[in-house]
């Protein structure tokens, strides 16, 4: 492949990534609308589906919110029936925030088909291609965070 064809392929990949980002933004807004949430609350809810429960402080850091801002978001999510606060049995001062069963069912209903379709599509690729895709997406994710931090410091 010549330099021109390679440059065109890379530029095309950039356009596809921009289109993907726009499509993700549209989907995120539609999901937030369906759940009756603003985008900040939606981002907090999404973060609470992490493998380990998060404290309000950990959620604030992950979402880029102040502790007051995250408390307000958790309060709204709790009133909507999407999260609960739980005190740790071993340290009553530690509180973690958990998605409710209702939230889990809604997320499965909304995202289940997307995951199934994505998995079916990815089954077409060999392991080397999947590894390369994961490496690139990891790089792109870190790059986004790096430049978000750079802009926050400007």
N, C-alpha and C positions, 0 to 999 in steps of 0.2 A: 504494500500500500504506500503510495507516494505521500509526501508531506502535505500537499493540498488536500488530498482525500482524507488524511488523518485529521487535519485541522477542521475540515467540514464535519467529520464524525464527532469530534470533541465539541464543536459548536452546537451540533444537533443534540448531543447529550445535555448540554447546558439548557437548551430550549425545552427539552423534555422534563428536566428537573424543575424549571420554572413553572411549567404547566402542572406538574405534580403538586408543587407547593400551592398553587392557586386552587387546584381541586381539593386538596386537603383543607385549605381555609374554608372553602364552600361547605364541605362536609362537616367540619367542626362547627360552623355557624348553624347548620341545619340541625345537628344533634343538640346543640345548646338550646335552640328554639324549641325543639321537641320536648326537652326536659324542663323547659321554663327557666333556664339559667343564663346568666351573662357569661361572657367568655372567660373571665377570671375564675368564677366559681366552677365552670366546666373544666378549666385547667387543673384546679385543685382536686376535683373529683377524679379526674384521670390519674393524677399523681398518687391518689390513695389506693389505686389498684396495684401498687408496688408489692413485691413478694413479702416484705416485712411491714408491719404497721408503722405509721409515722406519728410522731408527736406533733403538736401544733407548731413548735419551733422548727422542726425538721421540714414540715410542710411549707412554712413561710420561706425558708431558705431555698427549697427546691422550686417554689413558684416565683421567687423574687419579690416577695411581699414583706411588709413590715409585720410585726407581731399583731398589731392592732388590725391591720388589713386582713390577715389570715383569720383572726378571731371572728371578724364580721362575715367572712366567706363561710367559715365552718358553721356559724349560727344560721346563715341562710340555707346551707345544705342540710343542716339538721332539721330545720322547720319544713323543708321540702320532703323530708323522709329519705334522703339519700345517704346520710352518714349518722353514726353515733360516736359519742366520746366514751372511752372506757378507761377506768383507772386500773393500773397494774396491781395484781394481787400481792406482789412482793414489795412494791414501793408505791404507796398510795399517793405520793406526790406526782408520779409519772402518769400522764394521760396520753392515750393514743387515739387516733381517729380511724374509724373503720367504715367501709361502705356497707350499707344495709343489704339484706336479701333482695329487697325491691330494686335497689340500684343495680345489683348484680344481674337480676333478670332483665332489666331494661338494656343494660350494656350488652348482654348476650344476644338479645333480640335485634339490637341495632348493628353490632359489630360481628356477630356470628357469621352471617352470610359473606361479609367482606373477608374474614379470615379463611373461610372454606374456599372461596373463589381464589384467593391469593395462594393458598396451599396447593390447589389443583394446578394453577399456572406454574408455580415453582417446581412442581414434580417433573416438568419437562426438562429441567436443567441438570447437568451433571454436577458432581461435588466441587470440582475445580471452579466452575462458573459461579456456583452459590457462594463459595469462599471468597472469590473476587468481588462479588456484589456486596457481601457483608463487610468486607474490608473497605470498599469505597464508601458505603453508607456510614460506617463508623468514622472514617476520615471526614466526610461531609458534615456529620453531626458535630464532631469536635471543632471543626472549622467554624461552624455557625456560632457555637458557644464562645469560642475565642474572640471572634469579631464582635459579638454582642458585648462581651466584657470590655473590649477595646473601646467601643462606642460609649459604654456606660462611664468609662474613665475620662472621656474627652470633655 
